[in-house]
């Protein structure tokens, strides 16, 4: 049996429509924040991602090294299979890394590649 993992989202993975399309269910999460990262925007050109999110630009974060920088979002508990579905949803501008959130939890997050 595969164990669940934590995924932190600051963008479209928080949207119900994106969750239903990617995971087949609405996720339940709790507020948290990414520390020492800042938000930027990336233009989305992938037709499938555009259709799912309905947005031409998605937020993207990168490490700033400044402890005062915070990116608010939601941490979700998902299965390994759902993590692979999230990997498939995210475009190549993103890479998945493991981080410690403001709460102290360890979670996967997609950052600027």
CORCORZI-V687918 format. One record per pair of residues at least 24 apart in sequence whose C-alpha atoms are under 7 Angstrom apart, sorted by the first residue. I is the first residue (numbers start at 1). J is the second residue. If there is no record, write none. Layout:
i-><I	I>
j-><J	J>
This chain:
i-><2	3	4	4	4	4	5	5	5	5	6	6	6	6	6	6	7	7	7	7	7	7	7	8	8	8	8	8	8	8	9	9	9	9	10	10	10	10	11	11	12	18	18	21	22	22	22	23	23	27	28	29	29	29	30	30	30	31	31	31	32	32	32	32	32	32	32	33	33	33	33	33	33	34	34	34	34	34	35	35	35	35	35	35	36	36	36	36	36	36	36	36	37	37	37	37	37	37	37	37	38	38	38	38	38	38	39	49	60	60	61	61	62	62>
j-><80	79	77	78	79	80	77	78	79	80	75	76	77	78	107	108	75	76	77	78	107	108	109	73	74	75	76	107	108	109	73	74	75	109	71	72	73	74	58	59	53	52	53	52	85	86	89	82	85	76	76	74	75	76	74	75	76	73	74	75	72	73	74	75	101	102	103	70	71	72	73	101	102	70	71	72	101	102	67	69	70	71	101	102	63	64	65	66	67	68	69	70	61	62	63	64	65	69	70	71	62	63	64	69	70	71	71	89	111	112	111	112	111	112>
